[in-house]
Amino acid sequence: MIRNAVLSSVALLALAACDAPESAKAPDAAAPAVMGDAASANVLTPLGYGPLKIGMTQAEADAAVGPPPANAAEAEPSECRYYHPPHAPEGLLVMVEKGVLTRLTATRDSTVKTEDGVGVGADGEQLKARYGAATVTPHKYQGAPSAYVTLWPGRPQLQGAYVTDPTARGLMFEIGDDGKVAFIHGGGPSIQNVEGCS
């Protein structure tokens, strides 16, 4: 009798599991894990990277990734600071102009990528093919295949022009003389600066 009660209980539990809502069932081992917002936010976009948002103040950037190192902190707030914050990923530089975050740069040491998965070291010709609507301009200091590939998503009227609109947000890929992406700049009009702060 006890054996029958136990078997009946097991049978009822099995039936209940079959009727349970999907969220209550154990995850399928073969199903891929779903990435949360935090993981998807850690890409370089025209709007920022993770907690760093273009347009935030120096104080907000400091709170997000730590204050600038002493040599950058000595600059007057009205000037331009271009530095690697202590709590930012390796190879990610921030540019703060007049106390406002205006640009982020992924350098050769960076594993940071864009939403499309483009990172430093990507093939320049493939990049140009991918972003056919982008503006391609010669590099200021190096010959071909070096170039700048600039795009202003959602603002096609800005393509091909020098952009001064402070609300514009874009990406600029700097291709080196080896034909590979050497730097990726994301942010406002400051992405067009070829010498950091100028």
PASEBA-1860 file (N, C-alpha, C; in nm, 3 decimals):
! residues 198
1> MIRNAVLS> 0.082/-0.119/0.000/0.000/0.000/0.000/0.087/0.126/0.000 ~ 0.190/0.127/0.085/0.280/0.242/0.086/0.350/0.254/-0.048 ~ 0.386/0.135/-0.105/0.454/0.135/-0.236/0.363/0.198/-0.341 ~ 0.235/0.163/-0.342/0.139/0.221/-0.438/0.124/0.371/-0.419 ~ 0.124/0.417/-0.293/0.110/0.560/-0.265/0.232/0.636/-0.318 ~ 0.351/0.577/-0.297/0.473/0.640/-0.347/0.472/0.647/-0.499 ~ 0.435/0.535/-0.565/0.429/0.532/-0.711/0.327/0.632/-0.764 ~ 0.214/0.642/-0.696/0.110/0.738/-0.738/0.163/0.881/-0.726
9> SVALLALA> 0.235/0.908/-0.617/0.290/1.042/-0.598/0.391/1.076/-0.706 ~ 0.477/0.979/-0.739/0.576/1.001/-0.844/0.509/1.027/-0.977 ~ 0.403/0.951/-1.006/0.330/0.969/-1.131/0.265/1.107/-1.137 ~ 0.207/1.151/-1.025/0.144/1.284/-1.022/0.248/1.395/-1.041 ~ 0.365/1.379/-0.978/0.471/1.479/-0.996/0.518/1.486/-1.140 ~ 0.531/1.369/-1.203/0.574/1.366/-1.343/0.473/1.435/-1.433 ~ 0.343/1.410/-1.409/0.238/1.476/-1.488/0.238/1.626/-1.464 ~ 0.259/1.667/-1.339/0.261/1.810/-1.308/0.377/1.879/-1.379
17> ACDAPESA> 0.490/1.811/-1.387/0.606/1.870/-1.455/0.578/1.888/-1.602 ~ 0.505/1.796/-1.664/0.472/1.808/-1.805/0.383/1.927/-1.833 ~ 0.297/1.961/-1.737/0.204/2.072/-1.754/0.258/2.204/-1.700 ~ 0.378/2.202/-1.643/0.434/2.325/-1.585/0.466/2.425/-1.694 ~ 0.453/2.553/-1.666/0.490/2.653/-1.766/0.639/2.643/-1.798 ~ 0.674/2.688/-1.920/0.812/2.677/-1.967/0.911/2.739/-1.869 ~ 0.877/2.851/-1.807/0.969/2.919/-1.717/0.997/2.839/-1.592 ~ 0.907/2.748/-1.554/0.927/2.671/-1.433/1.006/2.544/-1.458
25> KAPDAAAP> 1.020/2.502/-1.584/1.093/2.380/-1.614/1.243/2.402/-1.606 ~ 1.317/2.294/-1.582/1.463/2.301/-1.578/1.513/2.338/-1.716 ~ 1.621/2.416/-1.724/1.671/2.456/-1.856/1.725/2.337/-1.933 ~ 1.705/2.343/-2.064/1.754/2.239/-2.154/1.905/2.256/-2.167 ~ 1.978/2.148/-2.142/2.124/2.158/-2.146/2.174/2.196/-2.284 ~ 2.099/2.164/-2.390/2.142/2.195/-2.526/2.108/2.338/-2.566 ~ 2.020/2.404/-2.491/1.977/2.539/-2.527/2.089/2.639/-2.495 ~ 2.114/2.736/-2.584/2.219/2.834/-2.558/2.178/2.928/-2.445
33> AVMGDAAS> 2.275/2.977/-2.374/2.247/3.072/-2.266/2.206/3.205/-2.327 ~ 2.112/3.273/-2.265/2.070/3.405/-2.312/2.155/3.509/-2.242 ~ 2.215/3.599/-2.320/2.300/3.701/-2.263/2.215/3.814/-2.211 ~ 2.250/3.864/-2.094/2.175/3.973/-2.031/2.212/4.108/-2.088 ~ 2.144/4.212/-2.041/2.167/4.348/-2.088/2.310/4.394/-2.059 ~ 2.365/4.350/-1.945/2.500/4.394/-1.910/2.601/4.349/-2.015 ~ 2.588/4.224/-2.060/2.683/4.173/-2.160/2.664/4.244/-2.293 ~ 2.542/4.265/-2.335/2.518/4.328/-2.464/2.554/4.476/-2.461
41> ANVLTPLG> 2.558/4.535/-2.342/2.593/4.677/-2.331/2.743/4.699/-2.347 ~ 2.822/4.595/-2.333/2.967/4.609/-2.338/3.022/4.600/-2.480 ~ 2.968/4.683/-2.566/3.017/4.698/-2.703/3.035/4.848/-2.729 ~ 3.125/4.881/-2.819/3.149/5.021/-2.854/3.046/5.063/-2.958 ~ 2.967/5.162/-2.926/2.866/5.215/-3.017/2.888/5.366/-3.032 ~ 2.817/5.429/-3.124/2.827/5.575/-3.134/2.784/5.646/-3.005 ~ 2.706/5.576/-2.921/2.653/5.637/-2.799/2.740/5.612/-2.676 ~ 2.833/5.515/-2.684/2.919/5.490/-2.569/2.963/5.346/-2.559
49> YGPLKIGM> 3.007/5.309/-2.439/3.051/5.174/-2.410/3.014/5.143/-2.265 ~ 2.933/5.040/-2.243/2.895/5.003/-2.106/2.844/5.123/-2.029 ~ 2.906/5.153/-1.913/2.857/5.265/-1.831/2.897/5.401/-1.885 ~ 2.986/5.405/-1.984/3.031/5.532/-2.039/2.939/5.577/-2.152 ~ 2.875/5.689/-2.135/2.781/5.743/-2.234/2.832/5.877/-2.286 ~ 2.836/5.890/-2.417/2.879/6.016/-2.477/2.785/6.127/-2.428 ~ 2.844/6.236/-2.382/2.767/6.348/-2.330/2.767/6.355/-2.178 ~ 2.815/6.249/-2.111/2.818/6.254/-1.964/2.929/6.348/-1.919
57> TQAEADAA> 2.919/6.395/-1.795/3.018/6.488/-1.741/3.142/6.413/-1.695 ~ 3.248/6.489/-1.670/3.371/6.429/-1.617/3.343/6.357/-1.486 ~ 3.261/6.419/-1.399/3.229/6.356/-1.270/3.154/6.224/-1.290 ~ 3.063/6.220/-1.388/2.990/6.096/-1.415/3.083/5.988/-1.471 ~ 3.175/6.028/-1.558/3.273/5.932/-1.613/3.364/5.880/-1.502 ~ 3.405/5.969/-1.413/3.489/5.928/-1.300/3.416/5.826/-1.213 ~ 3.289/5.850/-1.188/3.210/5.758/-1.105/3.194/5.623/-1.174 ~ 3.189/5.623/-1.306/3.168/5.499/-1.381/3.295/5.415/-1.394
65> VGPPPANA> 3.409/5.478/-1.421/3.531/5.401/-1.449/3.655/5.453/-1.376 ~ 3.637/5.543/-1.282/3.750/5.594/-1.207/3.802/5.725/-1.264 ~ 3.870/5.803/-1.181/3.922/5.933/-1.225/4.041/5.919/-1.320 ~ 4.071/6.025/-1.394/4.186/6.019/-1.485/4.316/6.008/-1.406 ~ 4.420/5.951/-1.468/4.550/5.947/-1.401/4.601/6.089/-1.379 ~ 4.698/6.105/-1.292/4.745/6.238/-1.251/4.785/6.325/-1.369 ~ 4.854/6.270/-1.467/4.899/6.354/-1.580/4.782/6.408/-1.661 ~ 4.670/6.334/-1.670/4.552/6.383/-1.741/4.468/6.471/-1.650
73> AEAEPSEC> 4.464/6.440/-1.522/4.382/6.516/-1.427/4.432/6.659/-1.409 ~ 4.562/6.682/-1.438/4.618/6.816/-1.420/4.567/6.915/-1.523 ~ 4.513/6.865/-1.636/4.462/6.956/-1.740/4.343/7.035/-1.686 ~ 4.332/7.157/-1.730/4.218/7.240/-1.690/4.089/7.179/-1.744 ~ 3.978/7.186/-1.671/3.852/7.129/-1.719/3.808/7.184/-1.854 ~ 3.850/7.306/-1.890/3.811/7.364/-2.019/3.890/7.305/-2.134 ~ 3.997/7.232/-2.102/4.080/7.172/-2.205/4.036/7.029/-2.234 ~ 4.111/6.964/-2.320/4.080/6.828/-2.361/4.166/6.729/-2.283
81> RYYHPPHA> 4.102/6.625/-2.233/4.173/6.516/-2.166/4.149/6.389/-2.247 ~ 4.255/6.313/-2.273/4.247/6.190/-2.352/4.329/6.086/-2.277 ~ 4.264/5.988/-2.217/4.335/5.899/-2.126/4.265/5.764/-2.110 ~ 4.335/5.672/-2.045/4.278/5.540/-2.012/4.237/5.542/-1.865 ~ 4.106/5.532/-1.835/4.062/5.531/-1.695/4.104/5.400/-1.626 ~ 4.123/5.403/-1.494/4.171/5.285/-1.423/4.077/5.164/-1.428 ~ 3.948/5.187/-1.441/3.853/5.075/-1.439/3.787/5.050/-1.575 ~ 3.849/5.099/-1.680/3.800/5.074/-1.817/3.874/4.953/-1.874
89> PEGLLVMV> 3.816/4.885/-1.974/3.887/4.773/-2.035/4.021/4.817/-2.094 ~ 4.114/4.724/-2.099/4.246/4.752/-2.158/4.230/4.805/-2.300 ~ 4.304/4.910/-2.332/4.301/4.964/-2.467/4.182/5.052/-2.500 ~ 4.104/5.092/-2.398/3.992/5.184/-2.423/4.027/5.320/-2.366 ~ 4.031/5.421/-2.453/4.061/5.558/-2.412/3.935/5.642/-2.412 ~ 3.929/5.738/-2.322/3.817/5.833/-2.320/3.871/5.972/-2.351 ~ 3.789/6.050/-2.419/3.822/6.190/-2.447/3.715/6.276/-2.381 ~ 3.761/6.365/-2.293/3.671/6.457/-2.225/3.710/6.598/-2.266
97> EKGVLTRL> 3.615/6.669/-2.328/3.640/6.806/-2.372/3.546/6.901/-2.299 ~ 3.604/7.005/-2.241/3.526/7.103/-2.165/3.435/7.035/-2.064 ~ 3.487/6.930/-2.000/3.415/6.861/-1.894/3.310/6.763/-1.940 ~ 3.306/6.732/-2.071/3.203/6.642/-2.126/3.271/6.529/-2.205 ~ 3.225/6.405/-2.184/3.276/6.291/-2.259/3.229/6.301/-2.404 ~ 3.326/6.311/-2.498/3.290/6.331/-2.638/3.330/6.216/-2.729 ~ 3.424/6.131/-2.682/3.473/6.026/-2.771/3.532/5.911/-2.689 ~ 3.518/5.791/-2.743/3.582/5.671/-2.689/3.664/5.608/-2.801
105> TATRDSTV> 3.780/5.553/-2.768/3.867/5.495/-2.869/3.916/5.358/-2.825 ~ 3.897/5.260/-2.913/3.955/5.127/-2.894/4.089/5.127/-2.966 ~ 4.197/5.094/-2.895/4.332/5.096/-2.951/4.380/4.955/-2.982 ~ 4.502/4.945/-3.028/4.560/4.816/-3.068/4.558/4.712/-2.957 ~ 4.561/4.752/-2.832/4.561/4.658/-2.720/4.420/4.615/-2.678 ~ 4.319/4.663/-2.747/4.182/4.643/-2.703/4.115/4.521/-2.765 ~ 4.029/4.457/-2.686/3.944/4.350/-2.736/3.800/4.400/-2.752 ~ 3.778/4.529/-2.731/3.646/4.589/-2.745/3.601/4.579/-2.891
113> KTEDGVGV> 3.473/4.550/-2.911/3.419/4.539/-3.047/3.293/4.625/-3.060 ~ 3.253/4.648/-3.185/3.129/4.720/-3.212/3.011/4.623/-3.205 ~ 2.890/4.675/-3.218/2.770/4.590/-3.217/2.774/4.486/-3.329 ~ 2.841/4.519/-3.439/2.852/4.426/-3.552/2.968/4.328/-3.537 ~ 3.038/4.335/-3.423/3.148/4.243/-3.399/3.280/4.284/-3.461 ~ 3.291/4.410/-3.505/3.416/4.459/-3.565/3.507/4.506/-3.453 ~ 3.631/4.460/-3.456/3.728/4.500/-3.356/3.857/4.545/-3.421 ~ 3.948/4.592/-3.339/4.081/4.629/-3.387/4.145/4.504/-3.447
121> GADGEQLK> 4.205/4.519/-3.565/4.265/4.405/-3.634/4.178/4.351/-3.747 ~ 4.054/4.400/-3.758/3.966/4.355/-3.866/4.021/4.399/-4.001 ~ 3.989/4.326/-4.107/4.035/4.357/-4.241/3.968/4.485/-4.293 ~ 4.048/4.579/-4.339/3.997/4.708/-4.385/3.909/4.698/-4.507 ~ 3.945/4.614/-4.604/3.864/4.601/-4.726/3.728/4.539/-4.696 ~ 3.727/4.440/-4.608/3.599/4.380/-4.568/3.513/4.482/-4.495 ~ 3.578/4.567/-4.414/3.505/4.671/-4.342/3.440/4.768/-4.440 ~ 3.514/4.812/-4.542/3.458/4.904/-4.642/3.341/4.840/-4.715
129> ARYGAATV> 3.352/4.711/-4.747/3.243/4.641/-4.815/3.121/4.630/-4.725 ~ 3.144/4.606/-4.597/3.033/4.593/-4.501/2.956/4.723/-4.488 ~ 3.029/4.833/-4.482/2.967/4.965/-4.463/2.978/5.044/-4.592 ~ 2.913/4.999/-4.696/2.922/5.063/-4.827/2.882/5.209/-4.828 ~ 2.793/5.250/-4.736/2.747/5.389/-4.733/2.841/5.478/-4.653 ~ 2.944/5.422/-4.593/3.036/5.501/-4.511/3.122/5.592/-4.599 ~ 3.173/5.697/-4.538/3.265/5.788/-4.606/3.406/5.735/-4.586 ~ 3.479/5.715/-4.694/3.617/5.669/-4.688/3.706/5.785/-4.732
137> TPHKYQGA> 3.800/5.825/-4.646/3.891/5.934/-4.678/4.035/5.888/-4.658 ~ 4.129/5.947/-4.733/4.270/5.908/-4.719/4.321/5.940/-4.578 ~ 4.415/5.860/-4.533/4.479/5.884/-4.404/4.566/6.008/-4.413 ~ 4.571/6.086/-4.307/4.645/6.212/-4.308/4.796/6.191/-4.315 ~ 4.847/6.081/-4.256/4.991/6.063/-4.246/5.046/5.940/-4.318 ~ 4.961/5.851/-4.364/5.006/5.727/-4.426/4.940/5.709/-4.562 ~ 5.010/5.640/-4.652/4.953/5.612/-4.783/4.859/5.493/-4.779 ~ 4.794/5.465/-4.892/4.704/5.351/-4.903/4.779/5.223/-4.867
145> PSAYVTLW> 4.713/5.128/-4.803/4.568/5.117/-4.782/4.515/5.191/-4.659 ~ 4.600/5.271/-4.592/4.553/5.346/-4.475/4.439/5.439/-4.515 ~ 4.339/5.450/-4.426/4.224/5.535/-4.456/4.140/5.552/-4.330 ~ 4.046/5.644/-4.339/3.946/5.662/-4.235/3.811/5.622/-4.294 ~ 3.736/5.539/-4.223/3.602/5.496/-4.265/3.505/5.547/-4.160 ~ 3.422/5.643/-4.198/3.336/5.711/-4.102/3.189/5.691/-4.136 ~ 3.109/5.660/-4.034/2.965/5.651/-4.055/2.889/5.718/-3.943 ~ 2.777/5.776/-3.982/2.687/5.844/-3.890/2.552/5.773/-3.901
153> PGRPQLQG> 2.531/5.664/-3.826/2.407/5.585/-3.838/2.282/5.670/-3.820 ~ 2.188/5.649/-3.911/2.061/5.722/-3.905/2.070/5.866/-3.952 ~ 2.186/5.910/-3.994/2.203/6.049/-4.040/2.278/6.050/-4.174 ~ 2.218/5.991/-4.280/2.288/5.983/-4.409/2.326/6.119/-4.465 ~ 2.256/6.225/-4.427/2.287/6.359/-4.477/2.423/6.407/-4.427 ~ 2.478/6.342/-4.325/2.608/6.383/-4.271/2.725/6.316/-4.342 ~ 2.697/6.209/-4.417/2.804/6.136/-4.485/2.875/6.227/-4.585 ~ 3.007/6.226/-4.581/3.087/6.303/-4.675/3.115/6.445/-4.632
161> AYVTDPTA> 3.057/6.490/-4.521/3.079/6.627/-4.475/3.158/6.626/-4.345 ~ 3.225/6.738/-4.317/3.287/6.753/-4.186/3.175/6.790/-4.089 ~ 3.153/6.709/-3.989/3.037/6.723/-3.900/3.073/6.808/-3.779 ~ 2.990/6.909/-3.753/3.009/6.994/-3.635/2.890/6.988/-3.540 ~ 2.782/6.923/-3.579/2.662/6.913/-3.496/2.695/6.836/-3.368 ~ 2.688/6.899/-3.250/2.725/6.831/-3.126/2.634/6.715/-3.089 ~ 2.516/6.706/-3.152/2.426/6.594/-3.122/2.451/6.473/-3.212 ~ 2.536/6.488/-3.313/2.565/6.376/-3.405/2.645/6.270/-3.331
169> RGLMFEIG> 2.617/6.143/-3.363/2.689/6.031/-3.303/2.729/5.934/-3.415 ~ 2.856/5.895/-3.414/2.904/5.809/-3.521/3.019/5.720/-3.479 ~ 3.070/5.648/-3.577/3.188/5.562/-3.561/3.288/5.596/-3.670 ~ 3.416/5.597/-3.632/3.522/5.615/-3.731/3.626/5.505/-3.709 ~ 3.650/5.428/-3.817/3.749/5.321/-3.815/3.874/5.373/-3.883 ~ 3.986/5.365/-3.814/4.113/5.409/-3.873/4.188/5.284/-3.919 ~ 4.211/5.276/-4.049/4.281/5.162/-4.108/4.428/5.196/-4.121 ~ 4.514/5.107/-4.071/4.658/5.129/-4.073/4.722/5.089/-4.205
177> DDGKVAFI> 4.855/5.107/-4.214/4.925/5.076/-4.339/4.934/4.926/-4.367 ~ 4.893/4.843/-4.271/4.887/4.699/-4.295/4.752/4.654/-4.347 ~ 4.659/4.751/-4.367/4.526/4.719/-4.418/4.429/4.671/-4.312 ~ 4.469/4.680/-4.186/4.384/4.635/-4.075/4.335/4.754/-3.994 ~ 4.222/4.736/-3.927/4.170/4.842/-3.840/4.266/4.859/-3.723 ~ 4.318/4.981/-3.707/4.413/5.012/-3.600/4.345/5.076/-3.481 ~ 4.240/5.156/-3.505/4.167/5.225/-3.400/4.020/5.232/-3.439 ~ 3.934/5.232/-3.338/3.791/5.255/-3.360/3.749/5.367/-3.266
185> HGGGPSIQ> 3.693/5.473/-3.321/3.647/5.587/-3.243/3.495/5.590/-3.246 ~ 3.435/5.609/-3.131/3.290/5.622/-3.124/3.253/5.746/-3.046 ~ 3.150/5.818/-3.093/3.105/5.937/-3.020/3.056/6.046/-3.111 ~ 3.079/6.171/-3.069/3.033/6.288/-3.143/3.133/6.333/-3.248 ~ 3.127/6.459/-3.290/3.214/6.510/-3.394/3.364/6.491/-3.367 ~ 3.402/6.471/-3.242/3.543/6.451/-3.207/3.601/6.322/-3.264 ~ 3.516/6.232/-3.314/3.570/6.111/-3.377/3.649/6.147/-3.502 ~ 3.628/6.267/-3.556/3.698/6.311/-3.677/3.838/6.365/-3.647
193> NVEGCS> 3.870/6.388/-3.519/4.003/6.438/-3.483/4.107/6.332/-3.519 ~ 4.210/6.370/-3.591/4.311/6.273/-3.631/4.430/6.270/-3.535 ~ 4.438/6.364/-3.445/4.550/6.368/-3.350/4.498/6.375/-3.206 ~ 4.406/6.287/-3.173/4.353/6.286/-3.038/4.269/6.409/-3.011 ~ 4.323/6.500/-2.929/4.247/6.618/-2.891/4.242/6.725/-2.999 ~ 4.306/6.703/-3.115/4.300/6.805/-3.220/4.279/6.743/-3.356
END
